[in-house]
Amino acid sequence: MKGWTGNFLRINLTNQEVKKEKYSQEFAKKWIGGRGYVIKILWDELKPGIDPLGPENKLVIALGPISGITAPNTGKLQVAAKSPLTGGFGDGNIGSKVAVQLKKAGYDFLIIEGKSDKPTYIYIKDDDVKLLSAKETWGKGTFSTLEWFYNKYSRNVGILTIGQAGENKVLYSVIRSMEGRAGGRPGMGAVMGSKNLKAIVVKGTKDIPVAEPEEMKKIGINGLKKVKKLDKETGWSKQGTTGVLAWCNEVAALPVRNMRKTSSKEAWKIDGERLNKKRVATYGCPNCTMPCGIAILDREGHQAEMDYENIGMLGSNLEIFDLDQVGSLNYMCDDYGLDTISAGASLSFYADAIDQGVIKGDFKFGDAEKAKELLRKIAYRKGEGDFIARGSKKMAEKIGQGSEAYAMQVKGLEMSAYNCKFVPGMALAFGTSSIGAHHKEAWVIYYELNKTARDSYGKEKAEEVVRLQRIRMGLFECLIACRLPWVELGLDPDYYVEYFNKATGLNYTMQDFWEVSDRIYSLVRAFWVREFPDWSRERDFPPKIWFDPSNADEEGIIAGKILEYDKYEQLLAYYYELRKWDKRGIPKKQTMKELKLEEEADELEKYVSLK
Amino acid sequence: MKIKLKIISYLIYHVGFSERELEFPKPITVEELLIRINLKKRFPILIIRNGKSLNVSEKLKNGDRIIIAPFFSGG
């Protein structure tokens, strides 16, 4: 095989066995890599109904055919497992040197099974794979853990690690890398922690097999130069992703006060302009020439690497408009290994529930010091932190009293920082995102607010959601590469198709990638349905408060406006129609056949009837 | 005629400010505004008034709050 190595490691932590195995090119061509690989492996190897935090769950870490090879933003990998937060499919995408090193070590993916009886880390150097004691790093935060490994192995290795939150199985703990990088929002850190796995350290020294090395080098370097030039011309990385905060505030889509409000007069205090002025360092992923990690000094003097989602969810959504304090919360989440989005949303739900009088507590919106105390308690699962560590859906189920309506999540995963109380297409993107409410699969809001009527529930919005999901999932998260050169600087996605063909010697078109994407989406949906056989379309709806007239803004550009339930249902029906799913949101038997998922359809039929 | 202008993201560094009140002796179009602030034909951009997109030929009104943002393609 070219592009792919054709090898993977199966690492069983229970019996401490490591097996080097091979897989077929047919598998590679059908699933490409990254997200395609992880869903197929989890579908085949996990029994439905298993405890996500038990030894039966498996953690899969996958690269793609161009991961780690010199081209724009290819330093990324996919992590996945059954999610302890949602009970469904969980994955995430992380910028990491592991993407480069694992490929050079000669592997396309890792399947990590079982549970070690003591804290362990995996060390991979080419064919040498060891399971070693993590006694000295267990209990440490991610920053000091990384430092410990750098001191032991140098900075030239790739490292994935968890912090205390993962060790203590906080349901929204993440996996971290290279100080500022994180991924696996739906509790992938907790899955690592449940296996007593503290870290994975990788060093590779082999050549990466590719079909046309000279041509790839030329195209890859040209791409890197082009992205750098575009970034220089525009100045995009001056604010990076945080440039969008001021826009969200202007168009009434900023999360403020557990998303009850859509803008704030104080938003300017935490926007990208202010952040850029306070910048002390800039960080990026491997093979990136448009680095977006803007570090400032937080209130305690740590370097905190910020992006838009972090500021939106730990700042405006908690009504904390002090950038240094938001930096502190950001740094703490990074060190403990907490997902900044779900941590911010769970805290804001907690403050809201107290404010509504349905639960007792002394946390109020705007109280940064108390938020810090709570993050510590969440990471160590102490006191009220143990409750907040479950995420907003489970918190609301426990509290009751109507609080489910303002637990801002879909399928158990908290919304990222776009307030869609009057943004129907983006609400659909949250509703149909394959891990729960996450923005990355279809950031349709910009198209929607600028190119369509905001109050429209027309088919064009569902079509755009599907189009973006196809590019993002079928192309970028399978290859794997970061989407930002395309999204922010306009690099043509066809660039990556050409690069893939040069790497593999194949001749795929964008249409081929879309077909793979559709296959992935239907299998991810099948995974959810197999776990929850009583599946209904209600699971693709955003929280009820977005349909509640009493929650409409009282002033501003969307005063009096909210989502309309019947129209959202129609928009969702359009989406199902495009995906060829039935009215419940389950792939039809014929659809699965067309997507070459016949065996998977037979398996799914054991749990639900297919139309 | 007075308008309030808000510039978003990296466009700030090309225009030289992020927010300003501007006064014109007579009504102008969006296109004329873009020439005044040195943004015409430089980048794909979007102009928003009261939450709705404007095209370049539209006239600005006294008291408008105009937002100019780069065009992110979304993803």
Interface residues (C-beta under 8 A of the other chain):
Chain A: T234 G235 W236 K238 Q239 G243 V244 A246 W247 E250 V251 A252 G272 E273 A442 W443 V444 I445 Y446 Y447 L449 N450 K451 R454 L468 I471 R472 F476 R483 W486 V487 E488 G490 I557 I558
Chain B: K6 I8 S9 Y10 I12 Y13 H14 S18 F43 P44 L46 I48 N50 G51 K52 S53 I67 A69 P70 F71 F72 S73 G74 G75
